[in-house]
Amino acid sequence: MGFFQNIFKNTSGDLRQLIDQGAVIIDVRTPAEYNSGHIKTSKNFPLNELKQKVDELRSYQKPLIIVCQSGMRSGTAKSFLEGRGLQAINGGSWSALNNIV
C-alpha cells in the first residue's frame, strides 16, 4: 500500500478542500471514456491534446486536479503541467474522486 500512497499523496479531505476553494477538475481520458461517465463539474482535456491546451488551462488561474481511469495518465499530465509552471495535483481515478465530490 505504501507505493500507492506515494503516488497519490493527497487524501480525500485535501482534494475536497481544494475543490471547495475553486480547483478545476481536469479529466485527461479520451472523449469516448469521458462520455461513458465523468465527474459532473470536470472538464475533458485528453492527454494527447494537453500540449495544445496549456494556455487555456493557465487561464483558469486555479489549481488543477487531474483525473483519469486509474491515475497513471493523470500522473503523466501532472508532471507535464507542473513543468510548464501550473499547479497540478494527481487526483487519481475519476470514479474515486467522484465519490468525494
C-alpha positions as CSV (number, residue, x, y, z in Angstrom):
1,M,0.0,0.0,0.0
2,G,2.9,2.4,0.6
3,F,3.7,2.5,-3.1
4,F,0.2,3.8,-3.9
5,Q,0.3,6.2,-1.0
6,N,3.4,7.7,-2.5
7,I,1.8,8.1,-6.0
8,F,-1.4,9.5,-4.6
9,K,-0.2,11.6,-1.7
10,N,-3.4,13.7,-1.4
11,T,-6.1,12.5,0.9
12,S,-9.7,12.8,0.0
13,G,-10.0,15.6,2.6
14,D,-7.2,17.6,0.9
15,L,-8.8,17.2,-2.5
16,R,-12.3,18.1,-1.2
17,Q,-10.8,21.3,0.4
18,L,-9.1,22.2,-2.9
19,I,-12.3,21.7,-4.8
20,D,-14.2,23.8,-2.2
21,Q,-11.6,26.5,-2.8
22,G,-12.2,26.5,-6.6
23,A,-9.8,24.0,-8.0
24,V,-10.7,22.8,-11.5
25,I,-11.1,19.1,-12.2
26,I,-9.4,18.1,-15.4
27,D,-10.2,14.6,-16.9
28,V,-7.4,13.5,-19.3
29,R,-9.2,10.4,-20.6
30,T,-10.4,10.2,-24.2
31,P,-13.7,11.8,-25.2
32,A,-15.3,8.3,-25.5
33,E,-14.1,7.4,-22.0
34,Y,-15.2,10.7,-20.6
35,N,-18.7,10.4,-22.2
36,S,-19.1,7.0,-20.7
37,G,-19.0,8.6,-17.2
38,H,-17.3,11.5,-15.6
39,I,-17.4,14.0,-12.7
40,K,-20.2,16.4,-13.3
41,T,-18.0,19.5,-12.9
42,S,-15.0,18.2,-14.7
43,K,-13.6,19.4,-18.0
44,N,-12.2,16.9,-20.6
45,F,-8.7,17.7,-21.8
46,P,-7.5,14.4,-23.4
47,L,-3.8,13.7,-22.5
48,N,-2.8,13.6,-26.2
49,E,-4.1,17.2,-26.6
50,L,-2.7,18.6,-23.4
51,K,0.3,20.3,-25.1
52,Q,-2.0,22.5,-27.2
53,K,-4.2,23.3,-24.2
54,V,-1.7,24.7,-21.7
55,D,-2.6,28.4,-22.3
56,E,-6.3,27.6,-21.8
57,L,-5.5,25.7,-18.6
58,R,-3.3,28.5,-17.4
59,S,-6.2,30.9,-17.9
60,Y,-8.2,29.3,-15.1
61,Q,-5.7,30.7,-12.7
62,K,-6.6,27.9,-10.2
63,P,-5.1,24.7,-9.0
64,L,-5.9,21.8,-11.4
65,I,-6.9,18.4,-10.1
66,I,-6.1,15.9,-12.8
67,V,-8.0,12.6,-13.1
68,C,-8.2,9.6,-15.5
69,Q,-9.2,6.0,-15.3
70,S,-6.6,4.7,-12.9
71,G,-4.2,7.5,-12.0
72,M,-1.4,6.7,-14.5
73,R,-2.3,9.2,-17.2
74,S,-3.2,11.8,-14.6
75,G,0.3,11.4,-13.1
76,T,1.8,11.9,-16.5
77,A,-0.4,15.0,-17.1
78,K,0.5,16.4,-13.6
79,S,4.2,16.2,-14.3
80,F,3.8,17.8,-17.8
81,L,1.7,20.7,-16.4
82,E,4.0,21.3,-13.4
83,G,6.9,21.5,-15.9
84,R,5.0,24.4,-17.5
85,G,4.5,26.2,-14.2
86,L,0.9,25.2,-13.4
87,Q,-0.2,23.9,-10.1
88,A,-1.4,20.4,-10.8
89,I,-2.5,17.6,-8.4
90,N,-2.9,14.0,-9.3
91,G,-6.4,13.2,-8.3
92,G,-6.1,9.6,-9.4
93,S,-9.2,7.7,-10.6
94,W,-12.1,9.9,-11.7
95,S,-14.6,7.4,-10.1
96,A,-12.8,7.6,-6.7
97,L,-12.8,11.4,-6.7
98,N,-16.4,11.4,-7.8
99,N,-17.3,9.7,-4.5
100,I,-16.0,12.7,-2.5
101,V,-17.2,15.5,-4.8
